[in-house]
Structures are given as C-alpha cells and as structure tokens.
C-alpha cells in the first residue's frame, strides 16, 4: 500500500474508519451474484455496497453528533 495513504489513515480515529472488508459482517458484498470479477462488484453489488456504506456512515455521524451534543451540555 502507498505509504502516504497509510500515514493518513493512521491519523483517523478508529471509530471513524469504515471497514467494509469483513465478509462475515458484509456477506452480500462477497457473494458471486454481486461480483463482476474477482475484485469488482457488478451493478447489484455496487448498489448494495452504497447502501451499506451509507448505513455505516449514518452510524458514525449519529455517534459523532451525540458526542458533540453531550460535550456541549455538560
């Protein structure tokens, strides 16, 4: 992997990283029906990926919003 990319990712808090590389958590991304080839999703897989990524992003946003709100009210 590219060293600058690794350096950047090490500066992101773990709770803000979305890791979609877990086939147990994101099983639908790893089934043959959603694959175009070995490393790429087909249209159905890409739509599923986008939906799952959005759901994970919302979880992070909600957690961040709740933390900011909690800090302001103390």
mmJSON file of the N, C-alpha and C atoms, coordinates in Angstrom:
{"data_MODEL":{"atom_site":{
"group_PDB":["ATOM","ATOM","ATOM","ATOM","ATOM","ATOM","ATOM","ATOM","ATOM","ATOM","ATOM","ATOM","ATOM","ATOM","ATOM","ATOM","ATOM","ATOM","ATOM","ATOM","ATOM","ATOM","ATOM","ATOM","ATOM","ATOM","ATOM","ATOM","ATOM","ATOM","ATOM","ATOM","ATOM","ATOM","ATOM","ATOM","ATOM","ATOM","ATOM","ATOM","ATOM","ATOM","ATOM","ATOM","ATOM","ATOM","ATOM","ATOM","ATOM","ATOM","ATOM","ATOM","ATOM","ATOM","ATOM","ATOM","ATOM","ATOM","ATOM","ATOM","ATOM","ATOM","ATOM","ATOM","ATOM","ATOM","ATOM","ATOM","ATOM","ATOM","ATOM","ATOM","ATOM","ATOM","ATOM","ATOM","ATOM","ATOM","ATOM","ATOM","ATOM","ATOM","ATOM","ATOM","ATOM","ATOM","ATOM","ATOM","ATOM","ATOM","ATOM","ATOM","ATOM","ATOM","ATOM","ATOM","ATOM","ATOM","ATOM","ATOM","ATOM","ATOM","ATOM","ATOM","ATOM","ATOM","ATOM","ATOM","ATOM","ATOM","ATOM","ATOM","ATOM","ATOM","ATOM","ATOM","ATOM","ATOM","ATOM","ATOM","ATOM","ATOM","ATOM","ATOM","ATOM","ATOM","ATOM","ATOM","ATOM","ATOM","ATOM","ATOM","ATOM","ATOM","ATOM","ATOM","ATOM","ATOM","ATOM","ATOM","ATOM","ATOM","ATOM","ATOM","ATOM","ATOM","ATOM","ATOM","ATOM","ATOM","ATOM","ATOM","ATOM","ATOM","ATOM","ATOM","ATOM","ATOM","ATOM","ATOM","ATOM","ATOM","ATOM","ATOM","ATOM","ATOM","ATOM","ATOM","ATOM","ATOM","ATOM","ATOM","ATOM","ATOM","ATOM","ATOM","ATOM","ATOM","ATOM","ATOM","ATOM","ATOM","ATOM","ATOM","ATOM","ATOM","ATOM","ATOM","ATOM","ATOM","ATOM","ATOM","ATOM","ATOM","ATOM","ATOM","ATOM","ATOM","ATOM","ATOM","ATOM","ATOM","ATOM","ATOM","ATOM","ATOM","ATOM","ATOM","ATOM","ATOM","ATOM","ATOM","ATOM","ATOM","ATOM","ATOM","ATOM","ATOM","ATOM","ATOM","ATOM","ATOM"],
"id":[1,2,3,4,5,6,7,8,9,10,11,12,13,14,15,16,17,18,19,20,21,22,23,24,25,26,27,28,29,30,31,32,33,34,35,36,37,38,39,40,41,42,43,44,45,46,47,48,49,50,51,52,53,54,55,56,57,58,59,60,61,62,63,64,65,66,67,68,69,70,71,72,73,74,75,76,77,78,79,80,81,82,83,84,85,86,87,88,89,90,91,92,93,94,95,96,97,98,99,100,101,102,103,104,105,106,107,108,109,110,111,112,113,114,115,116,117,118,119,120,121,122,123,124,125,126,127,128,129,130,131,132,133,134,135,136,137,138,139,140,141,142,143,144,145,146,147,148,149,150,151,152,153,154,155,156,157,158,159,160,161,162,163,164,165,166,167,168,169,170,171,172,173,174,175,176,177,178,179,180,181,182,183,184,185,186,187,188,189,190,191,192,193,194,195,196,197,198,199,200,201,202,203,204,205,206,207,208,209,210,211,212,213,214,215,216,217,218,219,220,221,222],
"type_symbol":["N","C","C","N","C","C","N","C","C","N","C","C","N","C","C","N","C","C","N","C","C","N","C","C","N","C","C","N","C","C","N","C","C","N","C","C","N","C","C","N","C","C","N","C","C","N","C","C","N","C","C","N","C","C","N","C","C","N","C","C","N","C","C","N","C","C","N","C","C","N","C","C","N","C","C","N","C","C","N","C","C","N","C","C","N","C","C","N","C","C","N","C","C","N","C","C","N","C","C","N","C","C","N","C","C","N","C","C","N","C","C","N","C","C","N","C","C","N","C","C","N","C","C","N","C","C","N","C","C","N","C","C","N","C","C","N","C","C","N","C","C","N","C","C","N","C","C","N","C","C","N","C","C","N","C","C","N","C","C","N","C","C","N","C","C","N","C","C","N","C","C","N","C","C","N","C","C","N","C","C","N","C","C","N","C","C","N","C","C","N","C","C","N","C","C","N","C","C","N","C","C","N","C","C","N","C","C","N","C","C","N","C","C","N","C","C","N","C","C","N","C","C"],
"label_atom_id":["N","CA","C","N","CA","C","N","CA","C","N","CA","C","N","CA","C","N","CA","C","N","CA","C","N","CA","C","N","CA","C","N","CA","C","N","CA","C","N","CA","C","N","CA","C","N","CA","C","N","CA","C","N","CA","C","N","CA","C","N","CA","C","N","CA","C","N","CA","C","N","CA","C","N","CA","C","N","CA","C","N","CA","C","N","CA","C","N","CA","C","N","CA","C","N","CA","C","N","CA","C","N","CA","C","N","CA","C","N","CA","C","N","CA","C","N","CA","C","N","CA","C","N","CA","C","N","CA","C","N","CA","C","N","CA","C","N","CA","C","N","CA","C","N","CA","C","N","CA","C","N","CA","C","N","CA","C","N","CA","C","N","CA","C","N","CA","C","N","CA","C","N","CA","C","N","CA","C","N","CA","C","N","CA","C","N","CA","C","N","CA","C","N","CA","C","N","CA","C","N","CA","C","N","CA","C","N","CA","C","N","CA","C","N","CA","C","N","CA","C","N","CA","C","N","CA","C","N","CA","C","N","CA","C","N","CA","C","N","CA","C","N","CA","C","N","CA","C","N","CA","C","N","CA","C","N","CA","C"],
"label_alt_id":[null,null,null,null,null,null,null,null,null,null,null,null,null,null,null,null,null,null,null,null,null,null,null,null,null,null,null,null,null,null,null,null,null,null,null,null,null,null,null,null,null,null,null,null,null,null,null,null,null,null,null,null,null,null,null,null,null,null,null,null,null,null,null,null,null,null,null,null,null,null,null,null,null,null,null,null,null,null,null,null,null,null,null,null,null,null,null,null,null,null,null,null,null,null,null,null,null,null,null,null,null,null,null,null,null,null,null,null,null,null,null,null,null,null,null,null,null,null,null,null,null,null,null,null,null,null,null,null,null,null,null,null,null,null,null,null,null,null,null,null,null,null,null,null,null,null,null,null,null,null,null,null,null,null,null,null,null,null,null,null,null,null,null,null,null,null,null,null,null,null,null,null,null,null,null,null,null,null,null,null,null,null,null,null,null,null,null,null,null,null,null,null,null,null,null,null,null,null,null,null,null,null,null,null,null,null,null,null,null,null,null,null,null,null,null,null,null,null,null,null,null,null],
"label_comp_id":["UNK","UNK","UNK","UNK","UNK","UNK","UNK","UNK","UNK","UNK","UNK","UNK","UNK","UNK","UNK","UNK","UNK","UNK","UNK","UNK","UNK","UNK","UNK","UNK","UNK","UNK","UNK","UNK","UNK","UNK","UNK","UNK","UNK","UNK","UNK","UNK","UNK","UNK","UNK","UNK","UNK","UNK","UNK","UNK","UNK","UNK","UNK","UNK","UNK","UNK","UNK","UNK","UNK","UNK","UNK","UNK","UNK","UNK","UNK","UNK","UNK","UNK","UNK","UNK","UNK","UNK","UNK","UNK","UNK","UNK","UNK","UNK","UNK","UNK","UNK","UNK","UNK","UNK","UNK","UNK","UNK","UNK","UNK","UNK","UNK","UNK","UNK","UNK","UNK","UNK","UNK","UNK","UNK","UNK","UNK","UNK","UNK","UNK","UNK","UNK","UNK","UNK","UNK","UNK","UNK","UNK","UNK","UNK","UNK","UNK","UNK","UNK","UNK","UNK","UNK","UNK","UNK","UNK","UNK","UNK","UNK","UNK","UNK","UNK","UNK","UNK","UNK","UNK","UNK","UNK","UNK","UNK","UNK","UNK","UNK","UNK","UNK","UNK","UNK","UNK","UNK","UNK","UNK","UNK","UNK","UNK","UNK","UNK","UNK","UNK","UNK","UNK","UNK","UNK","UNK","UNK","UNK","UNK","UNK","UNK","UNK","UNK","UNK","UNK","UNK","UNK","UNK","UNK","UNK","UNK","UNK","UNK","UNK","UNK","UNK","UNK","UNK","UNK","UNK","UNK","UNK","UNK","UNK","UNK","UNK","UNK","UNK","UNK","UNK","UNK","UNK","UNK","UNK","UNK","UNK","UNK","UNK","UNK","UNK","UNK","UNK","UNK","UNK","UNK","UNK","UNK","UNK","UNK","UNK","UNK","UNK","UNK","UNK","UNK","UNK","UNK","UNK","UNK","UNK","UNK","UNK","UNK"],
"label_asym_id":["A","A","A","A","A","A","A","A","A","A","A","A","A","A","A","A","A","A","A","A","A","A","A","A","A","A","A","A","A","A","A","A","A","A","A","A","A","A","A","A","A","A","A","A","A","A","A","A","A","A","A","A","A","A","A","A","A","A","A","A","A","A","A","A","A","A","A","A","A","A","A","A","A","A","A","A","A","A","A","A","A","A","A","A","A","A","A","A","A","A","A","A","A","A","A","A","A","A","A","A","A","A","A","A","A","A","A","A","A","A","A","A","A","A","A","A","A","A","A","A","A","A","A","A","A","A","A","A","A","A","A","A","A","A","A","A","A","A","A","A","A","A","A","A","A","A","A","A","A","A","A","A","A","A","A","A","A","A","A","A","A","A","A","A","A","A","A","A","A","A","A","A","A","A","A","A","A","A","A","A","A","A","A","A","A","A","A","A","A","A","A","A","A","A","A","A","A","A","A","A","A","A","A","A","A","A","A","A","A","A","A","A","A","A","A","A","A","A","A","A","A","A"],
"label_entity_id":["1","1","1","1","1","1","1","1","1","1","1","1","1","1","1","1","1","1","1","1","1","1","1","1","1","1","1","1","1","1","1","1","1","1","1","1","1","1","1","1","1","1","1","1","1","1","1","1","1","1","1","1","1","1","1","1","1","1","1","1","1","1","1","1","1","1","1","1","1","1","1","1","1","1","1","1","1","1","1","1","1","1","1","1","1","1","1","1","1","1","1","1","1","1","1","1","1","1","1","1","1","1","1","1","1","1","1","1","1","1","1","1","1","1","1","1","1","1","1","1","1","1","1","1","1","1","1","1","1","1","1","1","1","1","1","1","1","1","1","1","1","1","1","1","1","1","1","1","1","1","1","1","1","1","1","1","1","1","1","1","1","1","1","1","1","1","1","1","1","1","1","1","1","1","1","1","1","1","1","1","1","1","1","1","1","1","1","1","1","1","1","1","1","1","1","1","1","1","1","1","1","1","1","1","1","1","1","1","1","1","1","1","1","1","1","1","1","1","1","1","1","1"],
"label_seq_id":[1,1,1,2,2,2,3,3,3,4,4,4,5,5,5,6,6,6,7,7,7,8,8,8,9,9,9,10,10,10,11,11,11,12,12,12,13,13,13,14,14,14,15,15,15,16,16,16,17,17,17,18,18,18,19,19,19,20,20,20,21,21,21,22,22,22,23,23,23,24,24,24,25,25,25,26,26,26,27,27,27,28,28,28,29,29,29,30,30,30,31,31,31,32,32,32,33,33,33,34,34,34,35,35,35,36,36,36,37,37,37,38,38,38,39,39,39,40,40,40,41,41,41,42,42,42,43,43,43,44,44,44,45,45,45,46,46,46,47,47,47,48,48,48,49,49,49,50,50,50,51,51,51,52,52,52,53,53,53,54,54,54,55,55,55,56,56,56,57,57,57,58,58,58,59,59,59,60,60,60,61,61,61,62,62,62,63,63,63,64,64,64,65,65,65,66,66,66,67,67,67,68,68,68,69,69,69,70,70,70,71,71,71,72,72,72,73,73,73,74,74,74],
"pdbx_PDB_ins_code":[null,null,null,null,null,null,null,null,null,null,null,null,null,null,null,null,null,null,null,null,null,null,null,null,null,null,null,null,null,null,null,null,null,null,null,null,null,null,null,null,null,null,null,null,null,null,null,null,null,null,null,null,null,null,null,null,null,null,null,null,null,null,null,null,null,null,null,null,null,null,null,null,null,null,null,null,null,null,null,null,null,null,null,null,null,null,null,null,null,null,null,null,null,null,null,null,null,null,null,null,null,null,null,null,null,null,null,null,null,null,null,null,null,null,null,null,null,null,null,null,null,null,null,null,null,null,null,null,null,null,null,null,null,null,null,null,null,null,null,null,null,null,null,null,null,null,null,null,null,null,null,null,null,null,null,null,null,null,null,null,null,null,null,null,null,null,null,null,null,null,null,null,null,null,null,null,null,null,null,null,null,null,null,null,null,null,null,null,null,null,null,null,null,null,null,null,null,null,null,null,null,null,null,null,null,null,null,null,null,null,null,null,null,null,null,null,null,null,null,null,null,null],
"Cartn_x":[0.85,0.0,0.886,0.365,1.069,1.344,2.613,2.981,2.199,2.035,1.239,-0.189,-0.769,-2.122,-2.136,-1.147,-1.054,-0.864,-0.046,0.178,-1.118,-1.875,-3.147,-4.131,-4.255,-5.231,-4.871,-3.606,-3.219,-3.626,-3.93,-4.342,-5.853,-6.599,-8.051,-8.393,-9.208,-9.593,-10.273,-9.962,-10.516,-12.037,-12.695,-14.161,-14.737,-13.884,-14.334,-13.964,-13.376,-12.991,-14.115,-14.496,-15.498,-14.743,-14.725,-14.022,-15.052,-15.115,-16.088,-15.478,-14.313,-13.584,-13.879,-14.972,-15.314,-16.458,-16.142,-17.191,-18.258,-17.972,-18.996,-20.002,-19.54,-20.421,-21.138,-20.442,-20.992,-21.025,-21.709,-21.737,-22.169,-23.148,-23.684,-22.639,-21.624,-20.583,-19.626,-19.711,-18.753,-19.399,-20.65,-21.298,-21.072,-20.984,-20.701,-21.744,-23.0,-24.071,-23.869,-23.082,-22.845,-21.482,-20.766,-19.422,-19.407,-18.608,-18.357,-17.18,-16.116,-14.961,-14.334,-13.132,-12.506,-12.432,-12.24,-12.045,-13.064,-14.136,-15.088,-16.521,-17.354,-18.78,-19.525,-20.604,-21.486,-22.465,-23.429,-24.369,-25.12,-25.634,-26.369,-25.448,-24.232,-23.278,-22.893,-22.721,-22.366,-23.494,-24.718,-25.867,-25.932,-25.677,-25.673,-24.542,-23.371,-22.22,-22.555,-23.156,-23.506,-24.498,-25.502,-26.496,-25.828,-24.973,-24.294,-23.334,-22.61,-21.684,-22.445,-23.571,-24.391,-24.878,-25.291,-25.761,-24.63,-23.436,-22.292,-21.932,-22.009,-21.723,-22.711,-23.981,-25.011,-24.708,-24.251,-23.897,-22.78,-21.77,-20.663,-21.157,-21.966,-22.491,-23.325,-24.16,-25.006,-24.148,-23.146,-22.255,-21.498,-21.008,-20.278,-21.201,-22.402,-23.379,-23.715,-23.944,-24.279,-23.13,-21.889,-20.733,-20.595,-20.809,-20.725,-21.826,-23.024,-24.146,-23.907,-23.381,-23.11,-22.068,-21.012,-19.95,-20.465,-21.376,-21.895,-22.828,-23.486,-24.477,-23.899,-22.687,-22.083,-21.7],
"Cartn_y":[-1.189,0.0,1.24,2.283,3.545,4.13,4.487,4.994,6.252,7.266,8.434,8.066,7.085,6.656,6.011,5.185,4.582,5.65,6.637,7.72,8.459,8.761,9.46,8.618,7.34,6.502,6.305,6.403,6.26,7.484,8.577,9.8,9.877,8.97,8.947,8.116,8.629,7.839,6.539,5.455,4.146,4.167,4.926,4.946,5.665,6.305,6.969,6.203,5.031,4.233,3.263,3.232,2.283,1.185,0.005,-1.139,-2.089,-2.133,-2.976,-4.323,-4.645,-5.847,-7.07,-7.053,-8.193,-8.974,-10.141,-10.895,-11.461,-11.547,-12.017,-10.907,-9.674,-8.545,-8.054,-8.11,-7.612,-8.747,-9.805,-11.031,-10.802,-9.939,-9.744,-9.184,-8.518,-7.974,-9.049,-10.224,-11.276,-12.489,-12.387,-13.495,-13.329,-14.446,-14.419,-13.643,-13.685,-12.986,-11.467,-10.928,-9.488,-9.087,-10.042,-9.783,-9.685,-8.735,-8.632,-9.528,-9.408,-10.282,-10.375,-10.904,-11.186,-9.955,-8.772,-7.607,-6.498,-6.763,-5.695,-6.178,-5.268,-5.563,-5.27,-5.994,-5.676,-4.591,-4.248,-3.173,-3.476,-4.684,-5.053,-4.972,-5.46,-5.407,-3.974,-3.138,-1.734,-0.993,-1.298,-0.672,-1.118,-2.395,-2.919,-2.289,-2.172,-1.541,-0.101,0.632,2.032,2.127,1.25,1.246,0.924,-0.106,-0.499,0.585,1.197,2.268,3.453,3.792,4.897,4.587,3.347,2.96,3.062,2.648,2.748,4.212,5.031,6.455,7.117,6.761,7.318,6.938,5.714,5.296,6.182,6.454,7.308,8.726,9.254,10.609,10.726,9.737,9.766,9.718,8.868,8.748,10.061,10.658,11.924,13.032,13.089,14.113,13.962,12.752,12.523,12.924,12.654,13.042,14.552,15.24,16.705,17.28,16.764,17.252,17.041,15.871,15.567,16.52,16.803,17.688,19.111,19.579,20.936,21.103,20.043,20.177,19.933,19.551,19.305,20.549],
"Cartn_z":[0.0,0.0,0.0,-0.517,-0.63,0.749,1.034,2.351,2.754,1.886,2.305,2.698,2.017,2.362,3.745,4.034,5.361,6.425,6.145,7.1,7.382,6.348,6.521,7.322,6.978,7.677,9.143,9.486,10.892,11.723,11.067,11.773,11.984,11.361,11.508,12.741,13.647,14.813,14.392,15.08,14.737,14.643,15.505,15.5,14.271,13.462,12.243,10.979,11.122,9.959,9.625,8.369,7.887,7.153,7.731,7.156,6.562,5.257,4.563,4.164,4.673,4.252,5.115,5.854,6.697,6.048,5.437,4.753,5.688,6.958,7.898,8.193,8.259,8.546,7.284,6.144,4.882,3.859,4.221,3.426,1.98,1.773,0.42,-0.545,-0.034,-0.906,-1.408,-0.835,-1.15,-1.818,-2.212,-2.92,-4.423,-5.119,-6.559,-7.349,-6.926,-7.66,-7.702,-6.785,-6.74,-7.302,-7.88,-8.401,-9.912,-10.399,-11.828,-12.188,-11.392,-11.496,-10.108,-10.019,-8.72,-7.794,-8.322,-7.464,-7.634,-8.4,-8.688,-8.518,-8.065,-7.92,-9.21,-9.439,-10.562,-10.098,-10.93,-10.586,-9.293,-9.164,-7.945,-6.718,-6.85,-5.743,-5.39,-6.406,-6.167,-5.461,-5.844,-5.169,-3.711,-3.468,-2.097,-1.291,-1.901,-1.244,-0.848,-1.768,-1.496,-0.34,-0.333,0.751,2.083,2.11,3.356,3.838,2.902,3.268,3.86,3.257,3.777,5.191,5.425,6.759,7.787,7.42,8.323,8.575,7.537,7.679,8.638,8.522,9.409,10.857,11.085,12.454,13.014,12.2,12.645,12.885,11.971,12.13,13.399,13.665,14.859,16.108,16.092,17.254,17.473,16.392,16.482,16.967,16.406,16.807,18.294,18.739,20.147,21.06,20.641,21.452,21.529,20.424,20.413,21.278,21.154,21.923,23.416,23.77,25.167,25.73,24.966,25.435,25.654,24.799,24.905,26.094,26.513,27.569,28.962,29.056,30.375,31.077],
"occupancy":[1.0,1.0,1.0,1.0,1.0,1.0,1.0,1.0,1.0,1.0,1.0,1.0,1.0,1.0,1.0,1.0,1.0,1.0,1.0,1.0,1.0,1.0,1.0,1.0,1.0,1.0,1.0,1.0,1.0,1.0,1.0,1.0,1.0,1.0,1.0,1.0,1.0,1.0,1.0,1.0,1.0,1.0,1.0,1.0,1.0,1.0,1.0,1.0,1.0,1.0,1.0,1.0,1.0,1.0,1.0,1.0,1.0,1.0,1.0,1.0,1.0,1.0,1.0,1.0,1.0,1.0,1.0,1.0,1.0,1.0,1.0,1.0,1.0,1.0,1.0,1.0,1.0,1.0,1.0,1.0,1.0,1.0,1.0,1.0,1.0,1.0,1.0,1.0,1.0,1.0,1.0,1.0,1.0,1.0,1.0,1.0,1.0,1.0,1.0,1.0,1.0,1.0,1.0,1.0,1.0,1.0,1.0,1.0,1.0,1.0,1.0,1.0,1.0,1.0,1.0,1.0,1.0,1.0,1.0,1.0,1.0,1.0,1.0,1.0,1.0,1.0,1.0,1.0,1.0,1.0,1.0,1.0,1.0,1.0,1.0,1.0,1.0,1.0,1.0,1.0,1.0,1.0,1.0,1.0,1.0,1.0,1.0,1.0,1.0,1.0,1.0,1.0,1.0,1.0,1.0,1.0,1.0,1.0,1.0,1.0,1.0,1.0,1.0,1.0,1.0,1.0,1.0,1.0,1.0,1.0,1.0,1.0,1.0,1.0,1.0,1.0,1.0,1.0,1.0,1.0,1.0,1.0,1.0,1.0,1.0,1.0,1.0,1.0,1.0,1.0,1.0,1.0,1.0,1.0,1.0,1.0,1.0,1.0,1.0,1.0,1.0,1.0,1.0,1.0,1.0,1.0,1.0,1.0,1.0,1.0,1.0,1.0,1.0,1.0,1.0,1.0,1.0,1.0,1.0,1.0,1.0,1.0],
"B_iso_or_equiv":[0.0,0.0,0.0,0.0,0.0,0.0,0.0,0.0,0.0,0.0,0.0,0.0,0.0,0.0,0.0,0.0,0.0,0.0,0.0,0.0,0.0,0.0,0.0,0.0,0.0,0.0,0.0,0.0,0.0,0.0,0.0,0.0,0.0,0.0,0.0,0.0,0.0,0.0,0.0,0.0,0.0,0.0,0.0,0.0,0.0,0.0,0.0,0.0,0.0,0.0,0.0,0.0,0.0,0.0,0.0,0.0,0.0,0.0,0.0,0.0,0.0,0.0,0.0,0.0,0.0,0.0,0.0,0.0,0.0,0.0,0.0,0.0,0.0,0.0,0.0,0.0,0.0,0.0,0.0,0.0,0.0,0.0,0.0,0.0,0.0,0.0,0.0,0.0,0.0,0.0,0.0,0.0,0.0,0.0,0.0,0.0,0.0,0.0,0.0,0.0,0.0,0.0,0.0,0.0,0.0,0.0,0.0,0.0,0.0,0.0,0.0,0.0,0.0,0.0,0.0,0.0,0.0,0.0,0.0,0.0,0.0,0.0,0.0,0.0,0.0,0.0,0.0,0.0,0.0,0.0,0.0,0.0,0.0,0.0,0.0,0.0,0.0,0.0,0.0,0.0,0.0,0.0,0.0,0.0,0.0,0.0,0.0,0.0,0.0,0.0,0.0,0.0,0.0,0.0,0.0,0.0,0.0,0.0,0.0,0.0,0.0,0.0,0.0,0.0,0.0,0.0,0.0,0.0,0.0,0.0,0.0,0.0,0.0,0.0,0.0,0.0,0.0,0.0,0.0,0.0,0.0,0.0,0.0,0.0,0.0,0.0,0.0,0.0,0.0,0.0,0.0,0.0,0.0,0.0,0.0,0.0,0.0,0.0,0.0,0.0,0.0,0.0,0.0,0.0,0.0,0.0,0.0,0.0,0.0,0.0,0.0,0.0,0.0,0.0,0.0,0.0,0.0,0.0,0.0,0.0,0.0,0.0],
"pdbx_formal_charge":[null,null,null,null,null,null,null,null,null,null,null,null,null,null,null,null,null,null,null,null,null,null,null,null,null,null,null,null,null,null,null,null,null,null,null,null,null,null,null,null,null,null,null,null,null,null,null,null,null,null,null,null,null,null,null,null,null,null,null,null,null,null,null,null,null,null,null,null,null,null,null,null,null,null,null,null,null,null,null,null,null,null,null,null,null,null,null,null,null,null,null,null,null,null,null,null,null,null,null,null,null,null,null,null,null,null,null,null,null,null,null,null,null,null,null,null,null,null,null,null,null,null,null,null,null,null,null,null,null,null,null,null,null,null,null,null,null,null,null,null,null,null,null,null,null,null,null,null,null,null,null,null,null,null,null,null,null,null,null,null,null,null,null,null,null,null,null,null,null,null,null,null,null,null,null,null,null,null,null,null,null,null,null,null,null,null,null,null,null,null,null,null,null,null,null,null,null,null,null,null,null,null,null,null,null,null,null,null,null,null,null,null,null,null,null,null,null,null,null,null,null,null],
"auth_seq_id":[1,1,1,2,2,2,3,3,3,4,4,4,5,5,5,6,6,6,7,7,7,8,8,8,9,9,9,10,10,10,11,11,11,12,12,12,13,13,13,14,14,14,15,15,15,16,16,16,17,17,17,18,18,18,19,19,19,20,20,20,21,21,21,22,22,22,23,23,23,24,24,24,25,25,25,26,26,26,27,27,27,28,28,28,29,29,29,30,30,30,31,31,31,32,32,32,33,33,33,34,34,34,35,35,35,36,36,36,37,37,37,38,38,38,39,39,39,40,40,40,41,41,41,42,42,42,43,43,43,44,44,44,45,45,45,46,46,46,47,47,47,48,48,48,49,49,49,50,50,50,51,51,51,52,52,52,53,53,53,54,54,54,55,55,55,56,56,56,57,57,57,58,58,58,59,59,59,60,60,60,61,61,61,62,62,62,63,63,63,64,64,64,65,65,65,66,66,66,67,67,67,68,68,68,69,69,69,70,70,70,71,71,71,72,72,72,73,73,73,74,74,74],
"auth_comp_id":["UNK","UNK","UNK","UNK","UNK","UNK","UNK","UNK","UNK","UNK","UNK","UNK","UNK","UNK","UNK","UNK","UNK","UNK","UNK","UNK","UNK","UNK","UNK","UNK","UNK","UNK","UNK","UNK","UNK","UNK","UNK","UNK","UNK","UNK","UNK","UNK","UNK","UNK","UNK","UNK","UNK","UNK","UNK","UNK","UNK","UNK","UNK","UNK","UNK","UNK","UNK","UNK","UNK","UNK","UNK","UNK","UNK","UNK","UNK","UNK","UNK","UNK","UNK","UNK","UNK","UNK","UNK","UNK","UNK","UNK","UNK","UNK","UNK","UNK","UNK","UNK","UNK","UNK","UNK","UNK","UNK","UNK","UNK","UNK","UNK","UNK","UNK","UNK","UNK","UNK","UNK","UNK","UNK","UNK","UNK","UNK","UNK","UNK","UNK","UNK","UNK","UNK","UNK","UNK","UNK","UNK","UNK","UNK","UNK","UNK","UNK","UNK","UNK","UNK","UNK","UNK","UNK","UNK","UNK","UNK","UNK","UNK","UNK","UNK","UNK","UNK","UNK","UNK","UNK","UNK","UNK","UNK","UNK","UNK","UNK","UNK","UNK","UNK","UNK","UNK","UNK","UNK","UNK","UNK","UNK","UNK","UNK","UNK","UNK","UNK","UNK","UNK","UNK","UNK","UNK","UNK","UNK","UNK","UNK","UNK","UNK","UNK","UNK","UNK","UNK","UNK","UNK","UNK","UNK","UNK","UNK","UNK","UNK","UNK","UNK","UNK","UNK","UNK","UNK","UNK","UNK","UNK","UNK","UNK","UNK","UNK","UNK","UNK","UNK","UNK","UNK","UNK","UNK","UNK","UNK","UNK","UNK","UNK","UNK","UNK","UNK","UNK","UNK","UNK","UNK","UNK","UNK","UNK","UNK","UNK","UNK","UNK","UNK","UNK","UNK","UNK","UNK","UNK","UNK","UNK","UNK","UNK"],
"auth_asym_id":["A","A","A","A","A","A","A","A","A","A","A","A","A","A","A","A","A","A","A","A","A","A","A","A","A","A","A","A","A","A","A","A","A","A","A","A","A","A","A","A","A","A","A","A","A","A","A","A","A","A","A","A","A","A","A","A","A","A","A","A","A","A","A","A","A","A","A","A","A","A","A","A","A","A","A","A","A","A","A","A","A","A","A","A","A","A","A","A","A","A","A","A","A","A","A","A","A","A","A","A","A","A","A","A","A","A","A","A","A","A","A","A","A","A","A","A","A","A","A","A","A","A","A","A","A","A","A","A","A","A","A","A","A","A","A","A","A","A","A","A","A","A","A","A","A","A","A","A","A","A","A","A","A","A","A","A","A","A","A","A","A","A","A","A","A","A","A","A","A","A","A","A","A","A","A","A","A","A","A","A","A","A","A","A","A","A","A","A","A","A","A","A","A","A","A","A","A","A","A","A","A","A","A","A","A","A","A","A","A","A","A","A","A","A","A","A","A","A","A","A","A","A"],
"auth_atom_id":["N","CA","C","N","CA","C","N","CA","C","N","CA","C","N","CA","C","N","CA","C","N","CA","C","N","CA","C","N","CA","C","N","CA","C","N","CA","C","N","CA","C","N","CA","C","N","CA","C","N","CA","C","N","CA","C","N","CA","C","N","CA","C","N","CA","C","N","CA","C","N","CA","C","N","CA","C","N","CA","C","N","CA","C","N","CA","C","N","CA","C","N","CA","C","N","CA","C","N","CA","C","N","CA","C","N","CA","C","N","CA","C","N","CA","C","N","CA","C","N","CA","C","N","CA","C","N","CA","C","N","CA","C","N","CA","C","N","CA","C","N","CA","C","N","CA","C","N","CA","C","N","CA","C","N","CA","C","N","CA","C","N","CA","C","N","CA","C","N","CA","C","N","CA","C","N","CA","C","N","CA","C","N","CA","C","N","CA","C","N","CA","C","N","CA","C","N","CA","C","N","CA","C","N","CA","C","N","CA","C","N","CA","C","N","CA","C","N","CA","C","N","CA","C","N","CA","C","N","CA","C","N","CA","C","N","CA","C","N","CA","C","N","CA","C","N","CA","C","N","CA","C","N","CA","C","N","CA","C"],
"pdbx_PDB_model_num":[1,1,1,1,1,1,1,1,1,1,1,1,1,1,1,1,1,1,1,1,1,1,1,1,1,1,1,1,1,1,1,1,1,1,1,1,1,1,1,1,1,1,1,1,1,1,1,1,1,1,1,1,1,1,1,1,1,1,1,1,1,1,1,1,1,1,1,1,1,1,1,1,1,1,1,1,1,1,1,1,1,1,1,1,1,1,1,1,1,1,1,1,1,1,1,1,1,1,1,1,1,1,1,1,1,1,1,1,1,1,1,1,1,1,1,1,1,1,1,1,1,1,1,1,1,1,1,1,1,1,1,1,1,1,1,1,1,1,1,1,1,1,1,1,1,1,1,1,1,1,1,1,1,1,1,1,1,1,1,1,1,1,1,1,1,1,1,1,1,1,1,1,1,1,1,1,1,1,1,1,1,1,1,1,1,1,1,1,1,1,1,1,1,1,1,1,1,1,1,1,1,1,1,1,1,1,1,1,1,1,1,1,1,1,1,1,1,1,1,1,1,1]
}}}
